[in-house]
Amino acid sequence: MPLLLSPWTRLSLLVVLLVAAGAGVLLYEPQRILSEGRPPGLPVGAAVLLFAAVYGLCTAAFVPRPLLNLAAGAVFGSQFGLVAAVGGTVLGAAIAFGLGRMLGQEALRPFLRGRWLRAADGQLSRHGFRSMLAVRIFPGVPFAVANYCASVSRCGWLPFLLATAIGTVPNTAAYVIAGASASSPGSPAFLVSFGFIAVSAVVAGAVAWRKRHRLAPAGTGEAPYEPAPRPVASGAAHGSGV
């Protein structure tokens, strides 16, 4: 069945899966967990695992992580909420990376011809851990978009997941603590976490602005197309035949 194995067929399947996942999120409305809390009678450990699994599926379907992080803090508190949020973050990154790597990489790699795309692909391919760690620590690129873009590159599984697990902890913790202390917005915990979120956003914008030249090297980044030179007959060659 060569058609089922073609890159474009797999890419189409990925698009269908993402559209279906997005539609499921809109119908289910996972934000209801903010008001409903965890199911009664369910042990905390099982509830954390269940929340992390739902979290991972939601992030793969482009649900914003800040909303889920706030929910984790509101439902489980700071400690268990951080465990659930980080676990769900790594799971969601793995799901998106795996889907993109298996279903979209072969079809999309031929389109990495622009200067920015080729530079970003080179950074992720040569310095996977360092590049992904910077993306996770300084938020700016949407989480799901970063996952699927990394899957098209040659970044390895281990650097990708390790950088995700480490780099998302500070920002995730800030949102979780904010969600856990949202009932008392004047408390030091809420003010500190909210301040950290604001400062990290400003720092991320400043760093991205200062480092933009790394993804936009001087020149066009690509050798311009030049037609093959035509052979030119020299005057000496013509004169030698006399």
Summary of the structure (lengths in Angstrom):
residues: 242
radius of gyration: 24.2
end to end distance: 67.4
largest distance: 105.8
contacts: 724
relative contact order: 0.11
helix: 76%
strand: 0%
